[in-house]
């Protein structure tokens, strides 16, 4: 099978390499962010609030640093809001339910402004350019996909999608400016979600993808089961289905195999970050 190499996107400045990376992401505008603490949390530790830095690296190489205090998330998701603030959410809500601090919102100066709960088992939390928060859950929460305001108001939920059924596990989620794409378990249809319209469902033969990118009628799925975790499966969109259009093996920019990684999908791009989680690379379907 042919290979497709990632392209370097953003790198954490060496100044911060002595810190522990709690999590990292790429926002809706292409800026990469790292949530850093002085040391790794102790295994099985409690939920005492802690302080952290967010180091942000723009596509032009510019760097910004924001101090956040009194964070509670043990297994955090991070994203930036369009006003320059940040949202930090704990993947698990079981302990946070009591105090409503599963999701914490900070302003551009790092000051806490809101906290609320969106439900247990967060697989994806991505902010769109309007500031809405899209949450996709894994299989311990049957809520599927939901859209929240940055102040904790539920604005939309997937429910029972005609032609797809109930979303049991949101494997892949892509949030951009005007459309959200999802690929859920168990039949892995490609869902096209646009505000104010019924969800559009396309049949899809690719199973187990962890990320999806879409551009100009083309689609790329990253991942799968077993030996297919590095597979890129390409397709063409029709009115009702994704038609297969070839496959490749995704590699590092230098052509080497990928290791353990996290992925974030935005519009035409799939961003990939490997251990030790200090660099982001990208596959851009539009290029």
Phi, psi and omega in degrees: 000142179292163179247159176224120185268139172293161178244134179304142183238306182206151183226135175293127179304143183301334178308330186254010183288346177276357179265162180270131178274108176287314176196173181203155181204174172235127186276183185293347182252007175092000179277136178267144182226140175239132174261115191240143171234166183295328180209163179291143177295148179292139178302131179070017182291171181275187186255033176301139179301149181221163178258154182208163172249142165253119175256122184247131180238113180285167180296335177276003179094352179296145185239137174232148179232131180232130177270130175243142181233158176060041174285150181239345187291125176278322178237082194274151162253147184227141167205162179257142177267157185295341177274006180094354177280181181228155172237132177235128184228141175277134180297330181249139185250003189298319178274332184282345182302323186295323184249001176067025184249025177300318178248124178243132180248133181238146177278182186295342177265003178087012180271134178295135182237324182217157168212147181194178182239138179243358178111155185291165169066055176281120173267319180226140167222113184226131176270138175268172185297345176275349182100359176288149181253122177258124183241124173249131185258152171269185200288359175272002175220115184281017183288345177074244181236133179223153179243127183239153168282166179286001174247012172090018177268128177286121184253336182196148173216149188290319181059214179269105185278118178304129182089350180232328184087192182283138180280114183274331184198119181275091183295311185231139179218132180232120182242123178230206189284324187230356184210147174242134177246141180217153178223096188260156170289141021251337182266354176056044172292158173268118181260133176249114186247118177234136182305133176081004180235156173297148177295131178266132186244128175240131176297145186212132182269352182279127183251137169080015181293141180260350178207152179218140175234146183223137177202126171050046177082002178248153181221148175227129177251131176253129173100176182170193182271149174060236184285000181264014184295336179258010182283137166252116178256122182264151178209167176242137182276132166248185180296330188235353188207167169256116180270127182303141182218035175106172182209161178208168174258124180280138181231172170294166178304330180271005178090355180284158179295152178281149174256204178298136189211165165242155183227147175223129182249132179221111177054243183276359188247141167245116179265137184232134178228121179263162169303141007274023172067036178254354181224144172248140172235168188218144166252119185247110182293336180282346182262000000 
